[in-house]
């Protein structure tokens, strides 16, 4: 039965389909406008956190950390 509604080309079903599609697009736009500011703030926080990350490219740092020596940020315990 649901497929009959979707594939129906009669006037009333077509109008209903257009109205349902427009309503879902409008709902998506409304949700996007509500959460856009929060997502922008969160992405800025993530950018700031990741820009302060120091990446070590040698395994010596990891071995020293595992063996209880120097920490990964270069400071002694």
Secondary structure, DSSP 8 states (H G I E B T S, - for coil): -HHHHHH--SHHHHHHHHHHHHHHHHHHHHHHHHHHHHHHHHHHHHHHHHHT------HHHHHHHHTTSS-TTS---
